[in-house]
Each structure stands twice: as structure tokens, then as C-alpha cells.
Amino acid sequence: MSEANKLNSITEAIRIQIPRTDESEHSTPLYLTSSFTFDEAETMRAAFADENDENIYSRFTNPNVDEFIKKMCALEGAEAGYATATGMAAVFASIFALLKQGDHLICCSSVFGSTHTMVTKFLPRYGIETTLVDANDKDAWEKAVKSNSKMIYLETPTNPQLEIIDLEWAGNFSKRHNLILNVDNCFATPLLQKPIEYGADLIVHSATKWIDGQGRVLGGVIVGKKELIKDIYLFSRNTGPSLSPFNAWVLSKSLETLDVRLQRHCENAMKVAQALKQHKNVEWVKYPFMEDHPQYAIAKKTNESRWWYCLF
Ligand SMILES: Cc1ncc(COP(=O)(O)O)c(C=O)c1O
């Protein structure tokens, strides 16, 4: 990612704010409301017909949720987004909104546990088949493609194995086979890695992790191509995994400090990794920016040259 873009999006994550009310408040107010009122029936009709951008009901849209989504789109370089109550709701909506009976999903085998359960136990109930492939076995990815393959789902780095997948390769692969590339970017955050720059169509996040970073709220978000988000929005607006305005307010504020928090996380993680490496009772240490990490070269190519956690 270019330095200019990075600074720009970090600044935007602070500056983006919904319009001030007549009270001239400094900080965005909290719109804790289930629904919105209309002075005229015609405006309401047009809102339900999608002819204007008026808020109708907080399961569909809400000012606090919109602010959080806009900040995430700025950070990821995405066209549009939809925010969800949890990270798993984001993973769920990004898959279930776009795949149908008879479709095939290719998924990296070392995904987060609940995602693994979702694709292996629940997707088959709806007639959607999944092939799990080793994250870094490129032949296995090629062999997994079928005529009904629709989407690739991957997580990089993986939780908890800390495997790094070559996003540049994944972007080219998905384009070559005309597949939707859906990336869980929760562990990297858009500050360390921007999958859209490598051709990802969708990004999902558990905002519960580093975006909040302080263990206060659950949340999730999906950002990406406008036409895909349109389908995800329609699915979610009618099935109900939406983010609460309060949690969105907390998460939007959290994004203002994400860059400084991550800088400290990364500095600390490097020091911890180096100390563990020298410890006589520690057999191995896995840290993407140590040369003995199996995907060190990939980490250097697709991630910011820093990382915030290590495994031992
Ligand atoms: C990589 C990854 N994706 C998704 C999730 C699910 O997020 P949530 O707990 O917000 O539902 C997690 C949770 O730990 C995760 O680590």
C-alpha cells in the first residue's frame, strides 16, 4: 500500500463523521432508535422504494452504523459495506447471501473454528458443497476448482495457526477462475494488509478483536464491491444480523485510535518474539517477521513490515 494512501485512510478513519446536528456537537451523538419518522407520506414511500437515502429502521440502516461502515470502507479502500452484530454474522451473511443450492465453495482449511463449523456442518444442509484446502498448497487450490465453484473463502493470517496466504496469488487465482474472493482480514486489520489491493472482492471482519481492541463490544463488518454488498444488504436487512447503534458508536470511536494501538502492539510483539526465541524452555516461536516463519517472504510482500502477535 502506498504511504500516501495509508496516511489518507488513517486520517479519514478519524475525520469521517455523520453531519453535525443543530447542537453543533463535537462528537457524533448516539442514535439509539429502532426506527425513524417521516413528516410526509411521500418521503416514506420513496424511502421504502429505495428512491432516497432516508433511514427507515435500524435493522436496515442507522447513522452510527453508517459512520462505522464509511470509516471501514475508507480504511480497506472498499466501495460499500454492511455492518453486523458479530464477526460470525459477517462471515455468515457474506457466504449465505451470495451462494445458493448447488454452488461450491473453496475454503482454506485452517480458518477460525466457528467458520469451519459453518462451512462443514451447516452449508451442506442447504445444498452448498465446500472443499477445504491447505492454505499454501497451490496445486490443491487448482484441483479444487469445479464448474459450480463460486467463491474462495480465506483467512490470512489464520487463527490460530498464524499461516500467511499469498494474497497476490489468491487475487490472480480467483480472477482466472472467475470466483468471488472473500477474505477474513480480522487479524491483520486494514492497517497491516489491504486485500482489495490484491483483487479481493469482499472483506469480512470480526470488529470484536482489534477494531474494538478493548474487549467492550461484539461487532462485524463486510466491505467490498458495490454489487455484492447490495445482495448482502438485501439478505441481511431481511434476516436481521444487523449491528446495534451503540456498538457501532463504540467501534467508530475505536477506529480513531487503531493506528496508534497497533503500532504499540507490533513493537511489543516483536520484542516478545525475540525474547521467547532466546528462552531456554521455549522450543519454537512463530512470528511472521522472523526469517524462520514458513511464509516470511509472503508476509514481507503483502503485509506491513510489522506484526502484532506471535505463537510459541
Ligand atoms: C479470524 C476470525 N474470524 C471471525 C471471528 C468471529 O468473530 P466474533 O467472535 O465477533 O463473532 C473470529 C473470532 O475470534 C476470528 O478470530
The ligand as an SDF file (V2000), in Angstrom:
LIG
                    3D

 16 16  0  0  0  0  0  0  0  0999 V2000
  -10.4610  -14.7520   12.2940 C   0  0  0  0  0  0  0  0  0  0  0  0
  -11.7910  -14.6410   12.9730 C   0  0  0  0  0  0  0  0  0  0  0  0
  -12.9080  -14.5140   12.2220 N   0  0  0  0  0  0  0  0  0  0  0  0
  -14.1250  -14.4260   12.7850 C   0  0  0  0  0  0  0  0  0  0  0  0
  -14.2770  -14.4670   14.1590 C   0  0  0  0  0  0  0  0  0  0  0  0
  -15.6610  -14.3820   14.7520 C   0  0  0  0  0  0  0  0  0  0  0  0
  -15.8690  -13.1440   15.3470 O   0  0  0  0  0  0  0  0  0  0  0  0
  -16.9520  -12.8660   16.5060 P   0  0  0  0  0  0  0  0  0  0  0  0
  -16.4410  -13.5080   17.7360 O   0  0  0  0  0  0  0  0  0  0  0  0
  -17.0060  -11.3660   16.5830 O   0  0  0  0  0  0  0  0  0  0  0  0
  -18.2370  -13.4630   16.0580 O   0  0  0  0  0  0  0  0  0  0  0  0
  -13.1510  -14.5830   14.9740 C   0  0  0  0  0  0  0  0  0  0  0  0
  -13.2950  -14.6210   16.4500 C   0  0  0  0  0  0  0  0  0  0  0  0
  -12.3480  -14.8640   17.1800 O   0  0  0  0  0  0  0  0  0  0  0  0
  -11.8730  -14.6800   14.3660 C   0  0  0  0  0  0  0  0  0  0  0  0
  -10.7620  -14.8080   15.0960 O   0  0  0  0  0  0  0  0  0  0  0  0
  1  2  1  0
  2  3  1  0
  2 15  2  0
  3  4  2  0
  4  5  1  0
  5  6  1  0
  5 12  2  0
  6  7  1  0
  7  8  1  0
  8  9  2  0
  8 10  1  0
  8 11  1  0
 12 13  1  0
 12 15  1  0
 13 14  2  0
 15 16  1  0
M  END
$$$$
